[in-house]
Amino acid sequence: MATPVITVFTLTGPQDCLRQIAQERAYRTCAPEQMVWENDTTLVMTLENGIGTSFLRHGDGLSDDYSGDGILRLLR
């Protein structure tokens, strides 16, 4: 039996950087309808039905890709 996995990423930082992430990740790793803006500087991405390890690596990749872009926090 498969176990559903839901991972939520909360990213905070400059709005232009978060918009870039949202555009680049749309349909690639997260459907646009699963991205929610909490405010101008907080983007929440919900990923469903993967395995926890792959989503952990996704979070690590976001941290690495945007480490110098002012992303203040990435919660996994």
PENOR-V993688 format. One record per pair of residues at least 24 apart in sequence whose C-alpha atoms are under 6 Angstrom apart, sorted by the first residue. I is the first residue (numbers start at 1). J is the second residue. D is the distance in Angstrom with one decimal. If there is no record, write none. Layout:
i->I j->J d->D
i->I j->J d->D
This chain:
i->4 j->49 d->5.1
i->5 j->48 d->5.7
i->5 j->49 d->4.9
i->5 j->50 d->5.8
i->6 j->47 d->5.7
i->6 j->48 d->4.4
i->7 j->46 d->5.8
i->7 j->47 d->5.2
i->8 j->45 d->5.7
i->8 j->46 d->4.5
i->9 j->44 d->5.7
i->9 j->45 d->5.1
i->9 j->75 d->5.5
i->9 j->76 d->5.6
i->10 j->43 d->5.9
i->10 j->44 d->4.5
i->10 j->74 d->5.6
i->10 j->75 d->5.4
i->11 j->42 d->5.6
i->11 j->43 d->5.2
i->11 j->73 d->5.7
i->11 j->74 d->5.0
i->12 j->41 d->5.4
i->12 j->42 d->4.4
i->12 j->71 d->5.7
i->12 j->72 d->5.5
i->12 j->73 d->5.6
i->13 j->41 d->5.3
i->13 j->70 d->5.6
i->13 j->71 d->4.5
i->13 j->72 d->5.4
i->14 j->41 d->5.8
i->15 j->40 d->6.0
i->15 j->41 d->5.2
